[in-house]
Amino acid sequence: MKKFFKIVFAILLIVVSAYSCTDDSLKSVAETPAEGKFLLTNSTSEIVLDKKDADKKIALTLNWDNKSWYGIDTPLTYTIQMDKSDGEFVSPEEIAIATGNNISLTHADLNAKAFSLKLAPGVASKIKVRLKANLKYGALPIYSNVSTLTITPYNTLILKYPMPAELYLQGDAVPSNWGTPVTDIQKMVQIDDHRFGLIVALTGGKSFAVISAASTWSDPAYVTMEANANPQSSGTFEPRGSATNWGGTPIKSPAVSGVYQVILDFTTGTYSITPAVLMTAPAELYIIGDATTNGWNAPGNAQKFTKIDNNTFTLTTALKAGKYAFLNANATWSTPAYLGKTDSEPLLGGNLTPNQAPNWAGSSITAPNPGNYTITVNFKSGTYVLKP
């Protein structure tokens, strides 16, 4: 009998021990939380970012409940993820969070993320935000609800060199052939707050510099510091003069004579030389397209530009999602019409090309986010610019 009780006791001990081990193991296994329980909230949904004291002012606070979502008491890693409104969080912008259950982002923080997402400055754009949590080594990731924010970034433009008031091409690649005064056909157009441009005939294999006065060689002049034995399509330029030491060499024109668009960018100190078409400014200019009020019908006077000089037109108008082009007549279509040089011109401005027989060219232009824009078209530089 005593032996029997010993056997029963041993069996009970094994069962209890097994149950205890099983219970302990269950308590140490993480489980994915139920859908919709992991919630992210935001302090505001519409934010106009401001450059003044941007690194000090709070633009947005995100909060969440840092419960033990996995059913066990274990350290979690949190990550804020941001993407464009039409994105799927495939390659989101991320902010890792070490501790806590909230994060506050300054205007500078949020503006940097907006530019990483390629949002246009001065334009209200929608983004999606969610919170990711995971265990150590990225195990068992879970995601919160998705919040939608409307953000208007500010411009972070920084010029590498100061913008001059005027610029002219000078050299043996252009008609002046180093002589003065330089004619108006060699005067560049200020496209926006950081670029000058000009469509001009260049003699192949020759050279040109860029000067800021028509009557004489300027101080500074803009030349390249690169080895310049071969024809160029792009490169860097520098201001050279009494304050910066004279030096450098003129820019070599492309090997083949022809019409080119020359653009200088003062944020990067770079120039580009690309084939172009000379355009004569029309007497009138209209905007047409499904991005406009009248669609592809005759635009009417409400969509007519104001001509402000021999080459420049401007119009403030409402744009919606869609495409648009420019016409020289109040009609359903005209020839030439003026379209984007490529099918992927930047949303807030790009390059134009005439669309006419026999060399039909260009693509209808994609409108930016819906809103009111001032559009400036210049036929001497072959460019258009949109400002919200």
Buried (B, 14 or more C-beta within 10 A) or exposed (E): EEEEEEEEEEEEEEEEEEEEEEEEEEEEEBEEBEEEEBEBBBBEEEBEBBEEEBEEEEBBEBBBEBEEBBBEEEEBBBBBBBBBEEBEBEEBBEBEBEEEEBBEBBBBBBBBBBBEBEBBBBBBBBBBBBBBBBBEEEEBEBBBBEBEBBBBBBEEEEEBBEBBEEBBBBBBBBBBEBEBEBEEBBBBBBBBEBBBBBBBBBBEBBBBBBBBBBEEEBBBBBBBBBEBEEBBBEBEBBBBBEEBEEEBBBBBBBEEBEBBBBBBBBBBBBBBBBEBBBBEBBEBBBBBBBBBBBBBEBBEEEBBBEBEEEBBBBBEBEBBEBBBBBBBBBBEEBEBBBBBBEEEBBBBBBBBBBBBEEEEBBBBBBBBBBBEBEBBBBBBBBBBBBBB
